[in-house]
Structure formats: structure tokens, C-alpha cells
Amino acid sequence: MPNPWTGKGNPYTKQEVRDRLQAVVNQKKAIIAAGAGTRISAKFIEKGGADLIIIYNSGRFRMSGHGSTAGMMAYGDANAVAMEIGEFEVLPVVEEIPVICGVHGSDPRRRMWHFLGKVKDMGFSGVNNFPTHSIIDGHFRNVLEETGMSFQKEVDMVDLATKMDLFSIVYVGKPEEAVQMADVGADAIIAHVGTTVGGSIGVTSATASMDDALERTQKIVDAVKKANPNAFLLAHGGPINTPSDVKYVLEHCNGLHGFVGASSLERMGIEQSLTNLTKEFKALTL
């Protein structure tokens, strides 16, 4: 149902968001979710027809010209930044599509049930687990796991969100993480294969090949299909950047429902259009 006070738009219930996405799949169309770090990005992403808008702290860094991975660093309060972007930038201009809040589920300073209540009251229709420790590996990941800042905390956050009737769309890096999220009722699971390539601040050598990205994505999809066949399955990151890349992945990964674009949609669009438009103006002669 639409907002009871305005008659349109957010917030939606968990089932209402699921129904909207299922309608897209039933039409044999790809679900497209997009990260938005600014008001103008959100406004025109909606005009372009995206199915979901996701807000997280990395959007602010990305649209300030920094790598999205800055959102994983101690450069600010991730949860506060996401709420601020939502309240003052995105929610005031998005008219109809669901808006999802990126929540740093392992933040030890938060009473998560209380914070999710604020997220819901703000008018968000769901949550996403970002920053996420699922994209951290090696010794540092082990330290996080053993010192109270584990991926399980993100799973617990999604479990709470499910009980609070919030839609959840979550990042995972491994099949076992995907199963953990599926088991607590995550509605949509994103196979995250690494930082997006390309553009002015994308990775170059620190990325997976397309074959590797496909293999990793398929393993996650297969694991979720067994654990919760009702979950929506989406691709993200690494070499999956352009519409043609996404088309290729959808054709070669069995069971995938769509794509989440952050840098690949928001940042790339700005970089390319501003560069090309400026060149057109500079080509003018007297």
C-alpha cells in the first residue's frame, strides 16, 4: 500500500516489496537495484525505472570522488551517514519506488532493534548489510570474527529486520554466508564478487575475471536455491559493470534474477556524461 498520509511511495511492507519484485520477474525482466549517494542521483535513477534504491555510506564517498571502499573504513559513522542521506537527500525526492537503508549490523555501539526502529520510522522500506564484513578476508577478517564484530552480527540484524517486517537485500561473498542469510529470511541475496572495475577510481588488477565472477556467483545462487528457493538472487561487483556485462551474466548464470549497481550505475553515469558533455561544449568555435 502507498504511504497513508501522502498516498504514494515509501514506506512499503516486506511483502509489498517482494510482490513488486516478483512482478518484475514474472514479466521476464531483470530486477535492477541502484545505490544512490545524492539527491539528484536518486531522482534520476527513479526516472530511469530502477526497482529499488539502496542508500549506504559508500555512496557519499563515491560521489565525492573517492573509492567506494572508503565506506569500509573508519572515516565516519556509517549508520548515521546512511540515515542522513535518507532523511535529507533521497527520501524527500523519491516518489514511488522502495528505498532501502544500508545498516552496519556489526556496529557494537548500537542497540540494533532500536536503530532498526528508527530506520523504519524514517520511511525506509528495508535494510541492506553495508558496510559488510563479507567482503573482508584474510587475517583481518579473522580478527573481526574473534573480537565481537563478526558477519554473524549482520545475520542477526537481518533476522531482526525480518521480525520487524522490513524487506532485506544483503551482500554475501561466499555460499555459506548466503545460506546464513537465507536461513533468517533474507528476501534478496547479492553475490558480491569485489570492487567494481573501471572509471576514475575503480579497481584494475585487484579484481576477479569474468569467468571467476560467474563461477562464484553461480555457487552462491545454487546454495541459496537449496536453502530458500523464494529468495531473489542478484549479481554485483568486479567485472560486472556495464549493461552488456550484466546481460552476459544473466545469460550464463542459471537462476539469477537481476543486478545491483552502485559505482557501475551512479558513478560511471556521472563520470561519462560530464566528460562527454563538457567535450561537446569545448568543441564549439567562435
N, C-alpha and C positions, 0 to 999 in steps of 0.2 A: 504494500500500500504506500501511497505517497506520504510525504510529511503532512501530518494532520493540521498543521497551522497554516502552511503556505499552499498546500495542495499539490506540491511537486517535489521530486528529488529526495535527498537523504533525510533521515536515515532509513535504511531498509532492514528487515529482519534477515536472519541467516537463511531461512527458506526462500525468501523473496529474491535474494541474490543468487541462490542456487537455481531457482526457476528461470531467472534471466539468462544465466549462462547455459543452462540446458536447452533453452530455446535457440540459442546460437548454434549449439552442437547439432540440434535436430534439423537445422537448415543446412547442415554440412558446411558450415563456415567455421573459421578458426577464431577461438577466443583471443582477443588482444587486450592485455593489461599494460598500462603505461605508468612509469614513475613520473611524478611532477614535483619540481622543487620551487616553482614560482607560480604566481597567479596567472600570468599570461600563458605559460605552458599548459596549465590545467584547462584554461578556457578554450584553447585551440585544439588540444588533444580531444576534448569532448566534441568539438565541432567535427573533428576527423572521424568520429564514430567509435572510439575505444569502448570496450565493455566495462573496464574498471580503471580507476585511477588510484595509484598507491603512493603514499607520502612517506618518505623517510629522510633521516638527517643527511644522507649522502647526496640527496637532490640539491640541498643548499650548497654543498661543497662543489658538486659537479657544475652547477650553474654560476659558480664564482670562478670557474676555470681550473679547479683542482680535480685530481683523480677521485673517483667515487670511493676508493679505498680509504680516503680520509675519514669517511663515516665510521670506519672501524677503529679509529684512533681516539686518543683522549683529548680531542680538540673541542669538547663541549658536551653538554648533556643531551644525548641522542633522543631520549624520550621528550624532553622539554622542547627541543628543536622541532620534532615532528608535530607536536601539539600546536606550536606557534605557527608553523607553516599552514596547518589545517585551519586554525581559527582566523588568521588574518590574511591568508593568501588564497587558499584553494576552496575551502567550503563556501565562502561568500560568492564565488563566481560559477561554481559547478551547479548546473540546474537540474540534471536528471540522473546521471549515472552514479553508481555507488562509489564512495570514496573510502579507501582502506588506510588505516594508520599503521605505520611501522613502529613496532614496540621492541625495545631492547629487553627481552624477557629475563636475562640473567643479571640485570642491574640489582645489586644487593641492597640498595638504599630504598627500594620501593616495596610497599605492600601491594602486590600485583593485583589482587582483587579490587583494591581501592582505586588503583590507577586505571584499570580497565573500565571501572565505573565512570571515571572522568572521560575516557575515550568515547564511551557510548553516549554520555550526556552531551559531548561536543557535537555529535551528529555524524560521527563515523559509522559506517555500516559493517566494519570488520577490522581484523588485525592481520599484520604480516610480521614475521620474526626478523626484523632488521634493526640494528646490527645483529648478525648471526655468527655464532662460533662454528657453524658447519663449514664455513669456507676457510677456517684456520686449521693448519695441520702441524705435524712435527712436534718438537719439544714444547713449544709454547702452548699448543693445544692440550698436551698432556698436563701442563701446569694448570691451565684453566680448569680442566676436568677435575683435578685433585684438590683445588683450593676454593670450591664452592661456586664457581662460575661456569658450570657445565652446560652442554647442549640440552641436557635433561631439564634445565630451568626453562628453556624455550618451549620444550614439550609441555611442561606444567602450565606455562602461560596459555598455550593453545587449548589445553584441557579446560582451564578456567573460562576462556573465551567461549568455548562450546557450551558450557553450562550457562553462560550469560547471554546466549542467543546471538552471539557475534559470529559472522562469517569469518573463516580463516583461510588465508592463502600463504603458504610457507615455503621458504627456501630449504633445500637439503642438498648435501654433497655426495651422499652415499646411500645405497639401498637400505641399509639398516636404520639410518636416520629417517628415511622415508616411511618405513614401517612403524617406527616410533610415533611419528606424526599421524599416520593413518589410524593407528590404534586409539588415539584420543579424539578422533573425529575431525581432523583437518579436512576442509572442503576441497581445497585445491593445493596441489603439491608441485613445486617448481624444481626441476632438475637444474641446479646451478653448476655450470662447468667452468667457472672462472671469470675474471675481469674481462670486460668486452674489449675486443681489438679495435684498432682504428681511431681516426680523428687525431686531435692535437694532444690528448692526454690518455689515450687508450694504450693497452699493452702491445708489445711487438713480439718478443721472443718468449715472454712469460705467459704462454697460453697453450691450450690443447689444440691438436689438429682437428679438422672436421670429423675424421674417422673416429678419433678418440672421443670427441664430444658426443657423437652418435652412439657409440658403444656405452658410454657412461649414462647417457640419457635413457637408453633402452633398458638397462639394468634397473634403473630406478622405476621406470614405468612398469616393468614386469613385476617388481616387488610390491608395488602399490596395488596393482590389479589383483594380486592374491590376498593382500591384507584388507583392502577396502575398494571393491570394484566401482563404488559410487563416487570416488574422488575424481576431480578434474585434474588433468596432467598437462603441465606446461614446460616449455624449454626456456633457457635463459643463459646468456653469457658466452664468454670465449669467442670462438669464431662465428657464432650465430649472431649476425649483426644486421644485415640488410634484409629487405623483404624477400629477395631471391634466396638468401641463406635459410630463412625460415621456411620458405616453400620446399626447399631441398630436405630439410629436417622432417617436416610434416610428411613428405613422401617416403622417407626412408626409415622412419621410426614408428613402429606399429603401436597404436593406442594413444598417441599424443593428441591433445585437444587444442593446443594453441601456444602462445608465446608471451613472455613478459619482456617489454623493452624499457630500459631506463636510459643509459647512455646512448644506446642504439636508436632511440626514438627522440628523446628530448635534446640531448647534447648534440648529436650528429645533425639533427634538423636545423639547429641554430647555427652551428659552425658552417655548414654548407650553404644555407640560404643567405646568411650575412656576407660571406665571402663572395658568392656569385653576384649578389645584388650590388655590392659595392663596386665590383669589377665592371658591371654594366654601366653604373653611373660614371666611373672613371674613363670609360671608353668614349664618352661624349666629347665632342670637339667644338670649338668656337667657330 
